[in-house]
Amino acid sequence: MDAAWSAGDSPVVGVVDREADPSDATETVEELESALADADGTIVTGGLDAVLSAEPSVLVTVDEAALSAVARAGVETPVLPVGPVTGMESVDRNHLPDAVGATLEGRAVQRSRPVFGVSLGSRSRPETELDTESETDRTESGTDRNDIEGGERALFDVTLVTDEPARISEYGVRSRDESVATFRADGVVAATPAGSHGYAS
């Protein structure tokens, strides 16, 4: 669903670039300074935790790895993907200052993207579950985080396999708290619309 979005007063733009060298980060800051000055905004760069601690109004992810890290973290902050991201609309790096400027001026539209919540078996849920929720992860939809032995989120696709070849496990696939399928297999692959095109089609 598309929705109008506004950065509000004195916006903070957080730039997450997991693979950047310091000169790339400096270049990104310099590129964005004029757009931020017009909006009375500030920029924060660094690792995901450092950027999130500044409570940014919008996040800029400059590669697919950074975008995936933000999705896995379950961040509620709007994200502007930059660079080539297969399966998703993104901004060309050369147009980043204009895109951030347009975002801060209130000309942005926020679009929700499906994210998988994956939880591995526990005492209360012996099977492996793959939950295809669109806007919340599995734990926000009713499962106590303490009941989950391992939990992950995935923006593109997820593969679950047994720990030994030819070993069979029971898998359950749920969407929005409704069972879609339960089956025994040596693995399962699922993709969101942004995921591997061979699986998502």
N, C-alpha and C positions, 0 to 999 in steps of 0.2 A: 504494500500500500504506500502511495506517495503522500507526503505531507509537507506543507510549507514549514520552513525552519528559519530561525533567527538566532544569531550568535549572542545577542544581548549587548549590554554596555561593557566596555573594557574587556573585550574577548581575549582569551588566552588560546593560542594555537600551539598544540603539541606536535612536534615532528619526531616520529619514530622511524629510525633507519637502522635495522639490525646489522647491516653489512657495510655501513659507511665508514670511510676513514675520516679523520678530523678535518681534512680540507674540504670534503664533500659537505659535511655538516656546516662549516663556515660559509660555503658557497650558497647553501640552501637558505641560511639565515639572511645573508645579504640580498638574495633574490626576493625574500618576503618582507623585508623591512619597509619598503614603500607602501605595500598593501596594508600592513599593520599600522603604520603611522596614520594613514587616513582614517582608520577605524578606532584609533586610540587603543590599540591592542598590543599584546606582548607575545613573544615566542619563547618556547621552552623546547630544548632538544636533549637527547640522551637516550638511555635505556628506557624500556617500557615502564618500569616501576617509578623511575625518577620523573618521567613525563606525567604519569598519572597522579603522582603526589602533588603536582601543581594544579590539579583539577581543571584541565583544559576544557574550553568550550567546544572545540573541534580537534580531531586528530588527523594528521597527515601521515600516511604510510607510504614510503617511497619505494617499496618493492613488495613482491608477493610474500616473502618470508615475514616481513613486518606486519602485513595485513593478517596473515594466519595467526601470528602471535597475539594480536589484538583480539581476534575472534576467540582464540583459546582462553584468553583471560576473562571473557564474558563482560567486556566493557560496554557500558550503555551510552557513552559519548559518541556523537556522530563521527564518521570516518570518511575522509576524502582519499581514495586510493590513487596513487601516482605511479606512472610507468606501466609497462605491459603486464596486465593481469588477465590470464586466460579465463574466459567465462564471465567476466565482470566489466562494466563500464568503468573506465579510469581516465585520469587526466594525463596528457603528455607532459613530461617534466619541463619542457620548454614553455608550457602554458600555465605552470604552477602559480606564479604570482597573480595572473589574471583570474584564475579559478578561486584562489583564496580570497582575493579582493571581492569577487562576485558573491562568495559565500558570506563574507563578513557584512556585505551590504544588504543581505537578506534576500538575495536572488537564488538561493539554493533550495533544492527540494530533497527532503530526506526520504530514502527508500529502505525498507526493511528487506533483509536477505535471510533466507533459511540457514539455520545453523544446526548441526547434529549435536545432540548430547549423548555421549556414550558412557555407560557404566558397566563395570564388570561385576560378576556374581558376588554375592555376599551371603551371609547366613540367612537373611530374610528373603533374598532373591537368588536362588541357586543358579539360574540361567544367566547368560550374558544378554544384555538388552542394548538395543540400538534405538534411540528415540529421535524421531525426525521432527522435532519441534521447530517452529519458525522464529519465534522471538524470545523464547526463554530456554534456559537449559533445564535438564532433567531435575536438578535439585530445586529449582524455583517452582516446579510444577507439583511438588508434593513429596518427593523423596528426601528424607533427611540425609544431609551430607555425611553424617556419621555412619550411615548404613552402607555407604559406597566404599568398596575397597580401592577402586581406581575409577576416576571419572575424567573424561576429556570432552572437549568441544571441537568440532571440525567445520570449517567453512566450505570446503570443497568436496572431499570424499573421505571415506573411512573404510579400512579393511580390518576385519577381525579374523584371525586364524588360530587354529589349535597350536599348542606348543610342540607337537610332534607330528610328522607327516602321517597321513592316513588315520589319524585319531579323530574320532567323532565327538562333537560337543553339541549341546542344545543352545540354540540362539532364539531370542525373541525380538521382534521388530515392532515398535510402537510408534504411533503418530498422535501427538496431542493427547496422551494418556489413554489411547485406544489401541488394542492389540491389532496389528496388521498381519503378522504371521509368527508362528513358532515352528521351528524345524530343527532337525539334526543334520549336521554337515561338518566338514572340516574347515569351513570358513564362509564368510559372507562379505560382499562388497556393496556399499551403498554410496550414492552421490547426490549432492544437492544440484539444482539447476546450474550452478557455477562450477560444478565439479568436472571430473574427467568425462569428456563428451561421449566416449564409448560406453560408459556406465549410465550417464544421465539421460540417454536417448531411449 
